[in-house]
Amino acid sequence: MKMNKIWYIPPNDFLSNLADSDRKNLLSLGNQKSFRKNELIFQAGSPGDYVYFLLDGRVKIFQLSSNGKEVIMWFCFHGEMFGLAEVTRGGNREVYARACSDTEIIRIKQDAFKDYLLKNPQVALLTIDLLSCRLRVLGDMLINLTADDVTSRVIKLLTRLSARYGKKIGDYIYLDIPLTHQEIADMVSTSRQTVSTIMSELKRKGVLRTENHCIHIHEPELLESMMEDNTAEKVLIN
């Protein structure tokens, strides 16, 4: 059993892809900070002066809708980089970053980071790759929101997350990130109650189960075919 690797899924540990010397030199440019669970790391409207590297914990990147509802764009985990959008042109933040757990980060000033990239072209290429992948993911999410029903959106989200964070254990895929139904709802623009209904139906079909907010996918091929063929609604109704 396998979940096909989606080509535009960004690497889930940017720092681990660097040579030891490159990683050490890069992190030496910044300073370490701690954030408690639910504390904002930055918010929309604040100066975009730093690039951040996550050493420990989990961070969500989100925007607020006109009615104040969170729209989660992605999560960051150990080794990932965030706060990149303002690096080249400056300006204020357009999104929020909040610690989902007690979190440790390294923050590096924009100018220092840009100087480092100019002197380290391989790291610059990895950064470009990360940005292009995130752009494609956001574009895919936008298409899903406009073209798919909510069941298909949930299934496609689970497929993307499994491609990035899934671990094969025996005959199933373990999604190694804790997600609440509210967080899933905030990523696909629906209500928590709707997500709970969809997840319950997927459990009833034997596709997945949840344990401590972590998802175990028992039928990855079925989930993947639902995404590829866009037949989720028919499968759930039958």
ROMAR-956637 format. One record per residue: residue number from 1; residue in three letters; x, z, y of N, C-alpha, C in turn. Coordinates in Angstrom, 2 decimals. Atoms other than C-alpha are relative to their C-alpha. Layout:
NUM;ALA;X;Z;Y;X;Z;Y;X;Z;Y;
...
This chain:
1;MET;0.84;0.00;-1.18;0.00;0.00;0.00;0.88;0.00;1.24;
2;LYS;-0.79;0.01;-1.22;1.26;-0.73;3.48;-0.88;-0.36;1.17;
3;MET;0.60;0.45;-1.24;0.24;-1.10;7.05;0.99;-0.98;0.61;
4;ASN;-0.90;0.98;-0.56;1.70;-4.32;8.48;0.53;0.47;1.35;
5;LYS;-0.61;-0.40;-1.26;4.13;-3.67;11.31;-0.45;-0.94;1.10;
6;ILE;0.44;0.79;-1.13;2.66;-4.85;14.59;1.21;-0.20;0.91;
7;TRP;-1.29;0.28;-0.63;5.49;-6.57;16.46;0.15;0.65;1.36;
8;TYR;-0.14;-0.52;-1.35;4.66;-5.18;19.88;-0.14;1.52;0.07;
9;ILE;-0.03;-1.46;-0.02;4.59;-1.54;18.83;1.40;0.44;0.43;
10;PRO;-1.34;-0.39;-0.46;7.45;0.06;20.82;0.66;0.99;-0.94;
11;PRO;-0.69;-0.97;0.85;10.13;2.09;19.05;-0.43;1.41;0.38;
12;ASN;0.55;-1.32;-0.29;8.97;5.69;18.71;1.08;1.04;0.30;
13;ASP;-1.06;-0.92;-0.39;12.37;7.22;19.53;1.09;-0.80;0.70;
14;PHE;-0.92;0.82;-0.78;14.22;5.42;22.31;1.43;0.53;-0.12;
15;LEU;-1.35;-0.59;0.00;17.15;7.85;22.30;0.74;-0.24;-1.30;
16;SER;-0.66;0.18;1.28;17.82;7.42;18.59;0.54;-1.42;-0.17;
17;ASN;-0.48;1.38;0.07;18.36;3.68;19.15;1.27;-0.22;0.81;
18;LEU;-1.22;0.13;-0.79;21.31;4.36;21.46;1.20;0.47;-0.82;
19;ALA;-1.25;-0.50;0.57;24.89;4.75;20.36;0.22;1.43;0.51;
20;ASP;-0.21;-1.41;-0.36;26.02;8.38;20.44;0.60;0.14;1.39;
21;SER;-0.66;-0.10;-1.32;28.27;7.80;23.45;-0.94;-0.40;1.11;
22;ASP;0.96;0.43;-1.01;25.56;5.91;25.35;-1.04;1.08;0.26;
23;ARG;1.01;-1.05;-0.14;23.02;8.65;24.67;0.56;1.20;0.75;
24;LYS;-0.62;-1.16;-0.66;25.41;11.41;25.72;0.22;-0.28;1.47;
25;ASN;-0.27;0.34;-1.39;26.40;9.61;28.93;-1.29;-0.09;0.81;
26;LEU;1.27;0.13;-0.70;22.79;8.83;29.81;-0.59;1.37;0.31;
27;LEU;0.63;-1.31;-0.19;21.47;12.36;29.32;0.81;0.90;0.93;
28;SER;-0.82;-0.81;-0.90;24.40;13.83;31.23;-0.32;-0.25;1.47;
29;LEU;0.37;0.32;-1.38;23.00;12.17;34.36;-1.16;0.84;0.52;
30;GLY;1.21;-0.71;-0.41;19.92;14.38;34.37;0.10;1.50;-0.15;
31;ASN;0.10;-1.45;0.19;18.80;17.96;34.24;-1.22;0.30;-0.87;
32;GLN;1.05;-0.36;0.96;16.64;19.69;31.65;-1.05;0.89;0.66;
33;LYS;1.10;-0.82;-0.51;13.22;21.14;32.48;-0.97;0.31;-1.13;
34;SER;1.00;-0.42;0.99;10.58;23.00;30.49;-1.39;-0.05;0.64;
35;PHE;1.39;0.00;-0.43;6.82;22.57;30.76;-0.85;0.67;-1.06;
36;ARG;0.92;-0.65;0.91;4.12;24.71;29.22;-1.14;-0.93;-0.36;
37;LYS;1.14;0.80;0.43;1.17;23.28;27.33;-1.03;-0.13;1.12;
38;ASN;1.00;0.37;-1.01;-1.34;21.56;29.68;0.56;-0.07;1.42;
39;GLU;-0.59;0.09;-1.33;1.11;21.62;32.61;0.27;-1.47;0.34;
40;LEU;-0.28;1.36;-0.45;1.38;18.41;34.66;1.49;-0.18;0.25;
41;ILE;-1.39;0.36;-0.26;4.81;16.79;34.64;0.08;-0.81;1.29;
42;PHE;0.21;0.66;-1.29;3.77;14.38;37.38;-1.45;-0.46;0.06;
43;GLN;1.39;0.42;-0.18;0.49;13.14;38.82;-0.07;-1.22;0.90;
44;ALA;0.22;1.17;-0.85;-0.92;10.05;40.49;0.12;0.40;1.46;
45;GLY;-0.21;-0.28;-1.41;0.14;9.91;44.12;1.30;0.70;0.31;
46;SER;-1.28;-0.68;-0.23;3.36;11.87;43.63;1.13;-1.02;0.01;
47;PRO;-1.13;0.95;-0.05;6.74;10.22;44.34;0.53;-0.31;-1.39;
48;GLY;-0.56;0.39;1.30;8.16;8.26;41.41;1.51;0.04;0.02;
49;ASP;-1.44;-0.14;-0.22;11.67;9.62;41.83;0.82;0.10;-1.27;
50;TYR;-0.76;-0.30;1.21;12.61;10.29;38.21;-0.48;-0.84;-1.19;
51;VAL;0.32;0.50;1.33;12.72;8.77;34.74;0.15;1.19;-0.95;
52;TYR;0.05;-1.17;0.86;11.96;11.22;31.92;0.30;-0.37;-1.45;
53;PHE;-0.25;0.14;1.42;13.22;11.60;28.36;-0.49;1.27;-0.69;
54;LEU;0.64;-1.13;0.67;11.30;13.82;25.97;0.90;0.51;-1.14;
55;LEU;-0.85;-0.61;1.02;13.49;16.18;23.96;-0.80;0.72;-1.06;
56;ASP;0.82;-0.75;0.94;10.73;18.22;22.35;-1.41;0.11;0.55;
57;GLY;1.39;-0.13;-0.43;6.94;18.41;22.42;-0.74;-1.32;-0.03;
58;ARG;0.84;1.20;-0.07;4.25;15.86;23.18;-0.57;-0.12;1.40;
59;VAL;0.48;0.26;-1.35;3.18;14.26;26.47;-1.02;-1.13;-0.06;
60;LYS;0.95;1.10;-0.09;0.13;12.16;27.24;0.05;-0.61;1.39;
61;ILE;0.04;0.77;-1.24;0.08;9.46;29.89;-1.44;-0.47;0.17;
62;PHE;1.41;0.32;-0.17;-3.36;8.99;31.37;-0.32;-0.30;1.46;
63;GLN;0.55;0.25;-1.32;-5.40;7.86;34.35;-1.38;0.64;0.05;
64;LEU;1.34;-0.54;-0.15;-8.64;9.25;35.73;-0.94;-1.11;0.46;
65;SER;1.01;0.96;-0.42;-11.76;7.10;35.97;-0.68;0.49;1.27;
66;SER;0.68;-0.35;-1.25;-14.00;7.14;39.03;-0.85;1.26;-0.12;
67;ASN;0.80;-1.21;0.21;-16.08;9.92;37.46;0.83;1.18;-0.50;
68;GLY;-0.88;-1.09;0.36;-13.02;12.03;36.66;0.33;0.11;-1.48;
69;LYS;-0.26;-0.03;1.44;-12.86;11.21;32.95;1.41;-0.50;-0.29;
70;GLU;-1.34;0.44;0.39;-9.41;10.96;31.38;-0.06;-1.27;-0.84;
71;VAL;-0.19;1.21;0.82;-8.40;7.55;30.04;1.45;0.04;-0.47;
72;ILE;-1.36;-0.14;0.53;-5.39;8.07;27.77;0.58;-1.38;-0.32;
73;MET;-0.67;1.28;0.24;-2.96;5.15;27.74;0.90;0.07;-1.22;
74;TRP;-0.82;-0.20;1.19;-0.46;6.47;25.21;0.52;1.44;0.00;
75;PHE;-0.67;-1.28;0.15;1.31;9.56;23.92;1.50;-0.25;-0.11;
76;CYS;-1.45;0.05;0.16;5.06;10.21;24.11;0.44;1.17;-0.88;
77;PHE;-0.52;-1.00;0.92;7.00;12.11;21.45;1.51;0.08;0.13;
78;HIS;-1.44;-0.25;-0.03;10.55;13.24;20.75;0.80;-1.30;0.15;
79;GLY;-0.89;1.13;-0.18;13.15;10.79;22.05;-0.54;-1.12;0.85;
80;GLU;0.59;1.08;-0.77;10.75;8.67;24.08;0.27;0.15;1.49;
81;MET;-0.22;0.06;-1.43;11.13;7.63;27.70;-1.32;-0.30;0.69;
82;PHE;1.21;0.30;-0.77;8.38;7.65;30.32;0.31;0.17;1.49;
83;GLY;-0.21;-0.01;-1.45;7.94;7.41;34.09;0.80;-1.19;0.48;
84;LEU;-0.83;1.17;-0.29;9.46;3.92;34.14;-0.57;-0.94;1.05;
85;ALA;0.67;1.06;-0.77;6.91;1.96;36.16;0.53;-0.13;1.43;
86;GLU;-0.43;0.04;-1.39;8.33;2.88;39.57;1.51;-0.17;0.16;
87;VAL;-1.47;0.03;-0.07;12.02;2.43;38.70;0.51;-1.10;0.91;
88;THR;-0.59;1.13;-0.72;12.61;-1.03;40.17;-0.49;-0.12;1.43;
89;ARG;0.55;0.21;-1.34;10.29;-1.03;43.17;-0.36;1.28;0.73;
90;GLY;0.31;-1.26;-0.65;9.80;2.64;43.92;-1.50;0.20;0.16;
91;GLY;1.42;-0.26;-0.24;6.51;3.92;45.28;-0.47;1.25;-0.72;
92;ASN;0.59;-1.20;0.59;4.18;6.67;44.13;-0.56;-0.28;-1.39;
93;ARG;0.55;0.11;1.34;2.90;7.34;40.64;-1.45;-0.50;0.04;
94;GLU;1.38;0.47;0.15;-0.28;5.58;39.52;-0.72;0.72;-1.13;
95;VAL;0.57;-0.66;1.17;-0.81;7.71;36.41;0.43;1.47;-0.02;
96;TYR;-0.33;-1.40;0.20;-0.58;11.30;35.20;0.79;0.15;-1.31;
97;ALA;-0.69;-0.38;1.24;1.77;12.84;32.62;-0.22;1.50;-0.19;
98;ARG;0.30;-1.40;0.26;0.67;16.12;31.03;0.59;0.41;-1.35;
99;ALA;-0.53;-0.54;1.25;2.39;18.25;28.39;-1.15;0.43;-0.90;
100;CYS;1.03;-0.37;0.98;0.18;18.53;25.27;0.41;1.23;-0.80;
101;SER;-0.54;-1.19;0.66;2.38;21.33;23.93;1.16;0.48;0.86;
102;ASP;-1.21;-0.41;-0.71;5.33;23.36;25.16;1.05;-1.10;-0.17;
103;THR;-0.76;1.25;-0.03;7.72;20.59;26.13;1.33;0.17;0.74;
104;GLU;-1.30;0.04;-0.65;11.38;20.03;27.00;0.32;-1.45;0.35;
105;ILE;-0.33;1.36;-0.44;12.45;17.00;29.03;1.33;-0.01;0.73;
106;ILE;-1.11;0.27;-0.91;15.49;15.53;30.71;-0.52;-0.97;1.05;
107;ARG;0.42;0.93;-1.05;14.77;13.95;34.08;1.23;-0.51;0.73;
108;ILE;-1.14;0.66;-0.62;17.13;11.47;35.71;-0.49;-0.72;1.25;
109;LYS;0.34;0.66;-1.24;17.01;10.24;39.29;-0.02;-1.52;-0.20;
110;GLN;0.14;1.45;0.11;15.91;6.61;39.67;1.31;-0.74;0.25;
111;ASP;-1.21;0.74;-0.36;19.09;5.45;41.39;1.09;0.16;-1.05;
112;ALA;-1.01;-0.23;1.04;21.32;7.05;38.76;-0.34;-0.78;-1.26;
113;PHE;0.42;0.74;1.19;19.28;5.47;35.98;0.25;-1.50;0.18;
114;LYS;-0.22;1.43;-0.25;19.43;2.01;37.58;1.50;-0.34;-0.04;
115;ASP;-1.45;0.23;0.06;23.20;2.28;38.06;0.49;0.01;-1.44;
116;TYR;-0.38;-0.08;1.41;23.52;3.27;34.41;-0.37;-1.30;-0.73;
117;LEU;0.43;1.24;0.67;21.52;0.22;33.27;0.88;-1.18;0.38;
118;LEU;-0.87;1.09;-0.44;23.68;-2.11;35.35;1.33;0.00;-0.75;
119;LYS;-1.28;-0.13;0.68;26.76;-0.80;33.55;-0.13;-0.03;-1.53;
120;ASN;0.24;-0.06;1.45;25.15;-0.72;30.08;-1.10;-1.00;-0.37;
121;PRO;1.02;1.04;0.23;23.39;-4.04;29.37;-0.80;0.17;-1.28;
122;GLN;0.76;-0.17;1.24;22.42;-3.14;25.79;-1.13;1.01;0.18;
123;VAL;1.05;-0.98;-0.28;20.51;-0.10;27.01;-1.05;-0.62;0.93;
124;ALA;0.94;0.69;-0.88;18.97;-2.25;29.74;-0.94;-0.89;-0.80;
125;LEU;0.84;0.85;0.84;17.72;-4.68;27.09;-1.01;0.82;-0.79;
126;LEU;0.93;-0.87;0.72;16.20;-1.83;25.08;-1.11;0.50;0.93;
127;THR;1.00;-0.44;-0.98;14.44;-0.64;28.24;-0.99;-1.11;0.30;
128;ILE;0.89;1.14;-0.22;13.05;-4.12;28.90;-0.93;-0.19;-1.19;
129;ASP;0.80;0.13;1.21;11.87;-4.28;25.30;-1.11;1.05;-0.03;
130;LEU;0.99;-1.07;-0.03;10.10;-0.94;25.69;-1.11;-0.31;0.99;
131;LEU;1.01;0.32;-1.02;8.35;-2.03;28.89;-0.89;-1.16;-0.43;
132;SER;0.79;1.15;0.42;7.26;-5.37;27.43;-0.97;0.38;-1.12;
133;CYS;0.88;-0.45;1.07;5.84;-3.66;24.33;-1.17;0.81;0.56;
134;ARG;1.07;-0.80;-0.59;3.89;-1.17;26.42;-0.98;-0.87;0.76;
135;LEU;0.88;0.91;-0.71;2.53;-3.98;28.57;-0.92;-0.71;-0.98;
136;ARG;0.81;0.68;1.00;1.33;-5.81;25.47;-1.04;0.95;-0.60;
137;VAL;0.95;-0.98;0.54;-0.26;-2.63;24.07;-1.16;0.21;0.97;
138;LEU;1.05;-0.20;-0.99;-2.16;-2.06;27.33;-0.89;-1.22;0.11;
139;GLY;0.81;1.21;-0.02;-3.26;-5.69;27.38;-0.92;-0.09;-1.20;
140;ASP;0.82;0.00;1.21;-4.49;-5.39;23.81;-1.15;1.00;0.13;
141;MET;1.04;-1.00;-0.21;-6.40;-2.21;24.72;-1.08;-0.53;0.92;
142;LEU;0.97;0.57;-0.95;-8.05;-4.02;27.64;-0.90;-1.02;-0.68;
143;ILE;0.80;0.98;0.74;-9.16;-6.87;25.39;-0.97;0.71;-0.94;
144;ASN;0.87;-0.75;0.90;-10.52;-4.37;22.86;-1.18;0.59;0.75;
145;LEU;1.07;-0.62;-0.77;-12.53;-2.61;25.57;-1.07;-0.99;0.42;
146;THR;0.95;0.99;-0.48;-14.14;-5.84;26.75;-0.64;-0.82;-1.11;
147;ALA;0.48;0.91;1.04;-14.59;-7.68;23.45;-0.53;0.68;-1.25;
148;ASP;0.33;-0.65;1.27;-15.09;-5.09;20.68;-1.04;1.08;0.18;
149;ASP;0.88;-1.16;0.01;-17.77;-2.60;19.77;0.86;1.24;-0.22;
150;VAL;-0.77;-1.24;0.01;-16.75;1.04;19.71;0.59;0.29;-1.39;
151;THR;-0.54;-0.22;1.34;-16.32;1.17;15.91;1.29;-0.80;-0.19;
152;SER;-1.20;0.83;0.10;-13.84;-1.71;16.05;1.13;0.56;0.84;
153;ARG;-1.04;-0.57;-0.86;-11.99;-0.04;18.91;0.67;1.20;-0.67;
154;VAL;-0.56;-1.16;0.70;-11.56;3.17;16.92;0.90;-0.45;-1.15;
155;ILE;-0.78;0.48;1.14;-10.35;1.27;13.85;1.30;-0.65;0.46;
156;LYS;-1.21;0.64;-0.50;-7.88;-0.81;15.87;0.98;1.04;0.54;
157;LEU;-0.87;-1.06;-0.48;-6.55;2.33;17.52;0.69;0.69;-1.17;
158;LEU;-0.60;-0.64;1.17;-6.01;3.99;14.14;1.05;-0.90;-0.65;
159;THR;-0.95;0.94;0.58;-4.26;0.86;12.91;1.29;-0.05;0.81;
160;ARG;-1.20;0.01;-0.85;-1.91;0.74;15.91;0.81;1.29;-0.15;
161;LEU;-0.70;-1.27;0.13;-1.11;4.43;15.64;0.69;0.14;-1.36;
162;SER;-0.59;-0.06;1.34;-0.50;4.11;11.90;1.25;-0.87;-0.09;
163;ALA;-1.17;0.87;0.01;1.89;1.20;12.48;1.18;0.66;0.68;
164;ARG;-1.08;-0.63;-0.75;3.86;3.34;14.89;0.43;1.34;-0.58;
165;TYR;-0.30;-1.37;0.40;3.63;6.86;13.49;-0.31;0.29;-1.47;
166;GLY;0.41;-0.25;1.37;2.37;6.41;9.94;1.17;0.22;-0.94;
167;LYS;-0.98;-0.26;1.04;4.35;7.83;7.02;-0.69;-0.13;-1.35;
168;LYS;0.57;0.18;1.32;3.69;6.74;3.46;0.31;1.21;-0.86;
169;ILE;-0.15;-1.13;0.92;3.11;9.69;1.16;-0.87;-0.29;-1.22;
170;GLY;0.76;0.39;1.18;2.13;8.65;-2.34;-0.78;-1.27;0.26;
171;ASP;0.85;1.17;-0.16;-0.82;6.28;-2.11;-0.72;-0.06;1.34;
172;TYR;0.70;0.04;-1.28;-1.88;7.07;1.43;1.00;0.03;1.17;
173;ILE;-0.78;-0.01;-1.21;-0.62;6.85;5.01;-0.35;1.26;0.79;
174;TYR;0.18;-1.22;-0.78;-0.12;10.10;6.91;0.34;-0.29;1.45;
175;LEU;-0.20;0.22;-1.43;-0.56;9.74;10.67;0.58;1.28;0.59;
176;ASP;-0.75;-1.22;-0.30;2.05;12.22;11.83;-0.13;0.42;1.46;
177;ILE;0.27;-0.54;-1.33;0.45;13.16;15.14;-1.38;0.65;-0.03;
178;PRO;1.32;-0.63;-0.06;-2.38;15.64;15.73;-0.84;-0.62;1.10;
179;LEU;0.90;0.60;-0.97;-5.33;14.00;17.46;-1.39;0.62;-0.13;
180;THR;1.38;-0.48;0.01;-8.65;15.55;18.42;-0.94;-1.19;0.18;
181;HIS;0.98;1.06;-0.22;-11.83;13.49;18.48;-0.14;-0.32;1.48;
182;GLN;0.08;0.25;-1.44;-11.87;13.93;22.25;1.15;-0.89;0.46;
183;GLU;-1.13;0.84;-0.37;-8.39;12.41;22.54;-0.20;-1.44;-0.46;
184;ILE;0.32;1.35;0.48;-9.44;9.45;20.40;-1.03;-0.64;0.91;
185;ALA;1.04;0.51;-0.89;-12.53;9.06;22.57;0.58;-0.43;1.34;
186;ASP;-0.61;0.32;-1.29;-10.39;9.10;25.72;0.89;-1.23;-0.07;
187;MET;-0.84;1.18;0.15;-8.24;6.30;24.30;-0.81;-1.27;-0.21;
188;VAL;0.83;1.19;0.26;-11.13;3.97;23.44;-1.23;-0.04;0.89;
189;SER;1.07;-0.02;-0.99;-13.50;4.85;26.30;-1.38;0.15;-0.63;
190;THR;1.31;-0.32;0.55;-16.37;6.45;24.45;-0.15;1.52;0.00;
191;SER;0.24;-1.44;0.02;-17.82;9.90;23.81;0.58;0.64;-1.26;
192;ARG;-0.50;-0.72;1.17;-16.49;12.55;21.46;-1.01;-0.06;-1.14;
193;GLN;1.03;0.03;1.04;-19.82;12.55;19.60;0.02;-1.33;-0.75;
194;THR;-0.04;1.32;0.65;-19.53;8.80;18.92;1.20;-0.09;-0.93;
195;VAL;-1.19;0.01;0.86;-15.99;9.19;17.58;-0.23;0.85;-1.24;
196;SER;0.26;-0.87;1.15;-17.11;12.07;15.35;-0.89;-0.71;-1.02;
197;THR;0.89;0.74;0.90;-19.88;9.88;13.91;0.77;-1.08;-0.76;
198;ILE;-0.78;1.07;0.63;-17.48;6.98;13.23;0.98;0.57;-1.02;
199;MET;-0.97;-0.61;0.91;-14.85;9.23;11.67;-0.70;0.55;-1.24;
200;SER;0.75;-0.52;1.15;-17.47;10.88;9.46;-0.38;-1.13;-0.95;
201;GLU;0.38;1.13;0.84;-18.59;7.47;8.22;1.23;-0.56;-0.74;
202;LEU;-1.22;0.45;0.66;-15.00;6.40;7.50;0.41;0.97;-1.11;
203;LYS;-0.27;-0.99;1.05;-14.54;9.65;5.56;-0.94;-0.21;-1.18;
204;ARG;0.99;0.20;1.06;-17.74;8.99;3.62;0.35;-1.22;-0.84;
205;LYS;-0.41;1.21;0.71;-16.42;5.54;2.71;1.30;0.20;-0.78;
206;GLY;-1.26;-0.26;0.70;-13.22;7.16;1.40;1.20;-0.64;0.64;
207;VAL;-1.12;0.66;-0.67;-11.04;5.38;3.96;1.03;1.02;0.47;
208;LEU;-0.92;-0.98;-0.55;-9.55;8.55;5.43;-0.56;1.41;-0.15;
209;ARG;0.40;-1.40;-0.14;-9.65;12.32;5.67;0.85;0.61;1.10;
210;THR;-0.76;-0.68;-1.04;-8.47;14.74;8.35;0.32;1.43;-0.44;
211;GLU;-0.43;-1.36;0.31;-6.57;18.00;8.06;0.82;0.51;1.18;
212;ASN;-0.67;-0.56;-1.19;-5.55;20.13;11.07;0.19;-1.07;1.07;
213;HIS;0.01;1.06;-1.01;-6.39;17.21;13.37;0.94;-1.15;-0.33;
214;CYS;-0.84;1.12;0.43;-3.98;14.94;11.44;-0.78;-0.86;-0.98;
215;ILE;0.80;0.96;0.77;-5.36;11.82;9.77;0.79;-0.50;-1.20;
216;HIS;-0.56;0.54;1.23;-4.65;10.78;6.19;-0.83;-1.23;-0.37;
217;ILE;0.71;1.25;0.29;-5.57;7.13;5.54;0.19;-0.34;-1.47;
218;HIS;-0.06;0.22;1.44;-6.41;6.60;1.87;-0.19;-1.47;-0.38;
219;GLU;0.22;1.42;0.28;-7.41;2.93;2.11;0.57;-0.82;1.16;
220;PRO;-0.58;0.71;-1.14;-4.93;1.33;4.54;-0.33;-1.48;0.03;
221;GLU;0.33;1.42;0.01;-5.68;-2.21;3.36;-1.40;-0.25;0.54;
222;LEU;1.36;0.16;-0.50;-9.38;-1.74;4.04;-0.04;0.20;1.50;
223;LEU;-0.02;-0.23;-1.44;-8.69;-0.31;7.48;0.62;-1.20;0.72;
224;GLU;-0.67;1.14;-0.61;-6.32;-3.19;8.24;-0.89;-1.24;-0.03;
225;SER;0.88;1.17;0.07;-8.81;-5.80;7.06;-1.16;0.13;0.98;
226;MET;1.04;-0.21;-1.01;-11.45;-4.23;9.29;0.49;-0.46;1.37;
227;MET;-0.56;0.41;-1.28;-9.14;-4.79;12.24;0.16;-1.52;0.07;
228;GLU;-0.32;1.42;-0.02;-8.09;-8.31;11.30;-1.24;-0.87;-0.01;
229;ASP;1.18;0.83;0.16;-11.50;-9.63;10.35;-1.13;0.38;0.95;
230;ASN;1.02;-0.48;-0.92;-13.46;-7.65;12.94;-1.35;0.15;-0.67;
231;THR;1.23;-0.17;0.75;-16.01;-6.78;10.28;-0.36;1.47;-0.16;
232;ALA;0.18;-1.44;0.16;-16.05;-3.04;10.86;-1.47;0.40;-0.02;
233;GLU;1.40;-0.42;-0.08;-19.69;-2.80;11.83;-0.75;-0.31;-1.29;
234;LYS;0.68;0.37;1.24;-20.83;-4.64;8.71;0.42;0.93;-1.12;
235;VAL;-0.49;-0.88;1.06;-18.64;-2.49;6.45;-0.64;1.37;0.09;
236;LEU;0.54;-1.33;-0.16;-19.95;0.73;7.91;-1.50;0.06;-0.26;
237;ILE;1.45;0.00;0.21;-23.60;-0.29;7.74;-0.36;-0.18;-1.45;
238;ASN;0.33;0.30;1.40;-23.53;-1.66;4.19;0.13;1.24;-0.90;
